Amino acid sequence: MKKLFYVVVALVVLISAAAALLFNAPSAQDAVAKRVATAFLGQKPESVDGLRVIVCGSASPLGGGLERAQACIAVVTAEHFFLFDVGARSPQRRTPTRSASRSPES
């Protein structure tokens, strides 16, 4: 029984070490990122059914850093995109979230 325990522990240690080496190697990271990206890019975009409400800025009204946008609420429908209560830096914050496929100008 002890021998089986030592074999299992040795296998777990070897698998963990191999995983750590692979995930810390840039070539392995590139391969994983490429595989994930192709999996996501192959999917159809979600259709907007009804209303979708997104909080796109949630900073404190007292400030709290330049990287955080002030309060902002986005409402998305199939044909429209509305921004409510737009504070400072909210339009810049909306861009990375890719919250809608249409720009607010169109």
matplotlib code that plots the C-alpha trace (Angstrom):
import matplotlib.pyplot as plt

x = [0.0, 2.9, 4.4, 1.2, 1.0, 4.6, 3.9, 0.8, 2.6, 5.5, 3.1, 1.3, 4.6, 5.9, 2.6, 2.6, 6.2, 5.5, 2.5, 4.4, 7.2, 4.7, 2.6, 5.6, 7.2, 6.4, 5.9, 3.4, 1.6, 1.4, 0.0, -2.7, -3.6, -3.9, -6.1, -8.4, -8.6, -9.6, -12.2, -13.8, -13.5, -15.3, -18.4, -21.4, -22.0, -24.7, -28.0, -29.4, -32.9, -34.7, -32.7, -29.2, -28.1, -24.3, -22.5, -19.6, -18.2, -18.3, -15.8, -16.5, -18.1, -15.2, -12.6, -10.3, -7.8, -7.4, -7.8, -11.4, -14.3, -17.0, -20.6, -22.0, -25.0, -25.3, -28.6, -28.3, -31.2, -31.0, -31.2, -30.0, -27.2, -27.9, -25.5, -27.0, -25.4, -22.1, -19.3, -15.7, -13.7, -16.8, -16.6, -13.0, -14.1, -16.9, -14.4, -12.5, -15.7, -16.9, -20.4, -22.1, -21.4, -22.6, -21.0, -23.1, -22.6, -24.3]
y = [0.0, 2.3, 1.7, 2.7, 5.9, 6.8, 6.1, 8.3, 11.1, 10.9, 11.1, 14.1, 15.9, 15.1, 16.2, 19.4, 20.2, 19.5, 21.7, 24.5, 24.4, 24.3, 27.2, 29.3, 28.7, 31.5, 29.0, 27.0, 30.2, 31.2, 27.8, 28.0, 31.6, 30.7, 27.7, 29.7, 32.6, 30.3, 28.7, 32.1, 33.5, 30.5, 31.2, 33.3, 36.6, 36.6, 38.1, 40.8, 39.6, 42.4, 44.9, 44.5, 46.9, 47.2, 49.2, 50.6, 52.9, 52.3, 54.7, 56.5, 60.0, 61.3, 60.2, 57.3, 57.2, 58.1, 54.5, 54.3, 55.8, 57.7, 56.3, 55.2, 52.9, 51.5, 50.1, 47.9, 46.7, 45.1, 48.4, 51.0, 51.8, 54.4, 55.8, 57.3, 59.2, 59.5, 60.7, 61.6, 58.9, 56.7, 56.7, 55.5, 52.8, 51.5, 50.7, 47.8, 46.1, 45.6, 46.0, 46.6, 45.9, 49.4, 52.7, 55.3, 57.7, 55.4]
z = [0.0, 0.8, -2.6, -4.4, -2.3, -3.2, -6.9, -6.9, -5.1, -7.5, -10.5, -9.0, -8.5, -12.0, -13.6, -11.6, -12.5, -16.2, -16.1, -14.3, -16.9, -19.8, -18.6, -17.8, -21.2, -23.8, -26.6, -24.6, -23.6, -27.2, -28.2, -25.5, -26.4, -30.1, -29.3, -27.1, -29.6, -32.4, -30.3, -29.4, -32.9, -34.4, -32.3, -33.6, -31.7, -29.2, -30.4, -28.2, -27.2, -25.3, -23.2, -21.9, -19.1, -18.5, -15.8, -17.7, -15.0, -11.3, -9.6, -6.4, -6.8, -4.8, -7.3, -6.7, -9.5, -13.2, -14.4, -13.2, -15.1, -13.4, -13.2, -16.5, -17.5, -21.0, -22.4, -25.5, -27.7, -31.1, -32.9, -30.3, -27.9, -25.1, -22.5, -19.3, -16.5, -18.4, -16.2, -16.9, -18.9, -19.4, -23.2, -23.0, -20.6, -22.9, -25.7, -24.1, -22.9, -26.4, -24.9, -28.2, -31.8, -32.9, -32.1, -30.4, -33.4, -35.9]

ax = plt.figure().add_subplot(projection="3d")
ax.plot(x, y, z, "-o")
ax.set_aspect("equal")
plt.show()
